[in-house]
Amino acid sequence: MFSSGIQTPLPSVTNLQVESVNFPPSVISPASSNRLFLAGAGVQGLDIQGDFVISTVIGVYLDPNALEGLPFCGTTEELAESVPFFRQIVTGPFEKFIKVTMKLPLTGQQYSEKVTENCEAIWESLGINAYSDSHICEDCDPPPGAKLRFNKITKTFGPYRHYSRGHAVVRFLEIFKHKKFPPGASILFAFSPKGSLTVAFSSDDGIPKRGNTAIENKFLAEAILESIIGKNGVSPGARLSVAERLAQLMKLERRAETLILADKKIMKNNEVKEDATKTKTDQEEANDLSLGDKLAEEN
């Protein structure tokens, strides 16, 4: 489990109802004890013979600390079209959580193969080649001092970190290999600040307290998130929703900061006036004393 330490208070956001799927204002990540806020939600679908058919509904949750690392404040339209803005969300050192709820039945193999296909396309677009990350074969021993973690999927202990992107993809496919997702079932992805990916499953709207397994590979974690809300992500609706809600939150945050600065300026001005008044009073008292001394001498 990971934890980002003391959290910034959650922003005040509402729930979202998308295609009869309810996304609450906040959730507790199955990979940590931290509560994350709902940044947006939207659908993913397919164009079948001219008809748009919804396959999944996706909710995006972020750590409130994310707002501190997103300095750009623009309109919803500007943010929705901003590649750097969403890249900051994808790569930022804060927790993220994705809930993917099925509207159509899918097998784990169908889902995982499509996700990894999208990830490969993203790596290619970013110029990430097959040798851009360290390689470790499945039969290799873990590096000296590596921690071991019990994997609920394989029922064995394995290296704490998977250094190979190829190995991470294989592990991802294995996790989904025998899964089946009827309508209403959910796939849950939790992303740590350092880039590890925790995968969990739910047969209903609930979110388990712990994930099924973790894959320690930053390339895979970021590519999965990019494949959902990135420029060519599978859910333009979720991307637009995130842009809209974050634009509103950042405007509120800017307004609050402006009010705080204004209050500080007023307090500072009042302190200056009080100091000036006190100085004047002290000077008047000194003058009175001087006059009294002079009169006493004359008498």
N, C-alpha and C positions, 0 to 999 in steps of 0.2 A: 504494500500500500504506500501511497505517497500523500504528502500534505504540503500545501504551499504556506503553512504557518498561519499567522494572524491575518484574517481576511478583512477587506474593506466591507463596510455594511452593504447589504444587497440593495440595489436600486428598486424603486417602486414600479413594478410592471404588472400587467394583467395577464391572465391566461389567454390562450388562443385556441379556437375551435376550428379545425381544418378537416373538411370531409368527414364529419362525425367523430374525429379523433381529437380528444382534449389534451392539450399540453399545459400543465400547471405553471404558475409563475416561477416556481423554483423546484429543484430536485436535489437530492443528495447523490453525488457521484458514487457508483459502486466501486470505484478505485480509491476513494479517499473519504474522509469524514466531512469534506467541505460541501457547502450548499452553493449551487450555481443558479444563475437567473436565466430566464427564457429570453434569448436574443432574437428569435424569429422562428417561423415555421412555414412550410410550403409542401407542395406535392411533387412527385416524380412520376412521369408517365411515358407512354409510347404512342406514336402515331400509327394506328392500324387502319389501313384503307381509308385514310382521310379523317378518322375519328381519333380524338385524344383520349386514351384510356389510362386512368390513374393506376399505377402499380404499387406505390408506397407513399406514405406521408411522413415528412421528416421534420423533427424539432431540433433546434440548435441552442445549446446552453453554454454560457460563459461564466468564468470566474469574474466577480465584480472588479478585481484588480485589472482586468482587461481594459477598462475605460481609462485608466491612468496611462496606458501605453498606446492609446490611439489619439494622437494630437490633432489629426485633421478633422475639422468640423465643417461640413458642407450640407447641401440639400440631400434629400433621399436619392434623387436622380444622380447627383454627382458621386455619392458614395457607391451606388449600385454599379456605376461604370468604372469605378476606381480599382484598377488591378493592384496597385501598391497597398491600398487600404485593406483589401481582403487577404493579401499576402501577409500583412502584419498580423491579422487574426490567425491565419494558418500557422505562422512560424513564431508567434509571440510566446514568451515564457510564462504562460498562465494556463490554467486548466480549461479544457473544452469538453463538451459532452454532446453526443449525437444520438437521438432516438429515431430509429427507422421502423415504422409500423406498417405491416402489410395490408394492402387492400385486395390484392390478388394473391393466390397461393404461389409460393416459390420453393424450390429445393435449395438447400445450402450450396450445392455445387453450382447451380445456375447463378446464384447471387455472387458467390465468391469469385467465380471465373470472370464475371462481368466487371466486378470491382478491380481485380488485378489487371484486367485488360485496360481499364481506364487509368490505373496507376502507371502502367507502362507508357501510355500515351503522354501522361504528364511528365514523367521522367525524361522522355525523349524531347518534349517541348522545352524543358528547362536545361537541356544539355547534360543530363546526368547519365553517364554511360555505365557499362557493366563493371568497370574497374574503379568507380568513383568512391566505393566504400570498401572497407577491409573484408577479406574473404576468410571464412572458416567453414570447413567441411563438417558434415554431420558426425563423422567418425573421429574428428579431432577432439583432443582433450581440452577442457576449458582452460583459459590462461591462468597462470599462478595467482592464487589469492582470490579467484572469482567465487562469488557466493553462489549457492545452489538454491533452486526454488522448486517446490513440488508442483508438477503440472497435472491438473485434474483431467486433462484430455488423454495424455499418454500414461498416466498413473506412475510416472517416474520422476526422479530428480534430474534437473538439467541446468545448464549454465544460466546465470542470472541475466546475462546479456547475449543476444544473438547479433553477432557483428556483421554477418553477411546479409545484404538485402535479398539476395536470391533465397537464402535459407529462411528469411522472414516470410517471404511470399509462400514458400512451401508450407511453413507452419500455419499461415493464414488459411490456405486451402484445406489443410488437414482438419482444422477446427470446424469448418463448415461441411465437410465431406458427407456426413451421414445425417445432417440436419434437414428438417422439413418445416416450412413456415406457412401455416394456414392463415387466412385473413384474420387480423386482430393480433397476431403474434408480433413480437418486436425484436429487433437486433439493436444492441446498445454498444456504442463505442465511447470509451473514456480516454482522453489524451492528457498525458502528464505534462508539466511545465518543461521537462527535459526531453520530451518527444516519445516516450513509450506509449504503447497502445494496449488498452485493456478491453477485452471483448466479453460481453455478457448476453444472455438471451432471456426473453420473457414470453410466456404464453398468453399474457393479457396486458393490461395497462400498467401493471406493477413494475417496479424497478428493484432488482435484487440488491441486497446489501453488499455483495461481493461479486467480482467478475469471475468468469470461467477460467480465463487464462490471460497472461500478459505477453506481449511480443515487444522486446526491447530493440526497436529499430526506428529511428527518427525519420528516415526516408519513407518508409511505408506509412507511418502515422500521418505525416504531413500530406502525403499523396492522397490518402483516403479522404481527409478533410477537404483538400483542394478539389477532389473529384465531385464533391457535393456542393460547395459554395463558391468555388473558383470561377474564373471567367467563362469557362465552358463546362461548368458543373451540371450535374444531372437534375438539379432543382433550382431553376431560375427564380421560382416563387419564394423559396427559402432565402435565397440571396437578397432579393428585393425586400423581404420582410425584415431581415437582419439590418439592412441599410436604413430602412425606415425607423425602426425602433432605436437603433444606436444613434441616428441623427438627432432624434428627439431627446434621448438621454444626455448626449453631449451638449446640446443646447441648454438643457436644464442645468447641467454641471457648470457650463460657462457662466450662466446667469447667476448661479449660486456663488461662484468665485468672484464675480463682479460685485455682488452685494456684500460679500465678506470684505473685499478690498475697500469698498465705499465706507463700510462701517469702521474699518481700521483707520481710514483717512479722517473720518469725522472724529473718532476718538483721539487721534493724534492732534488734530486742530484744537480740540477742547483742552487737551493737556497743555498745548502751547499757550492758549488763552489763560488757563489757570495759572501757569508759571508767570505769565506777564502780569496778571493781576496781583499775584503774590509778591512779585518783585516791586511793583508800584506801591503796594501797602507797606512793605518793609522799608522802602525809601521814605515814605511819608512819616512813618514812625521815627525813623532816624532823624528826619528834619525837625520833628516836634521835640525830640530829645535835645537836639542841638540848640533850638530856640530856648528851651527851658534852662539849659546850662548858661546860655548867654545872659538871660534875664537874672538868673541867680547871681552871676558875677557882678552885674550892674548894681544890684541891690546890696 
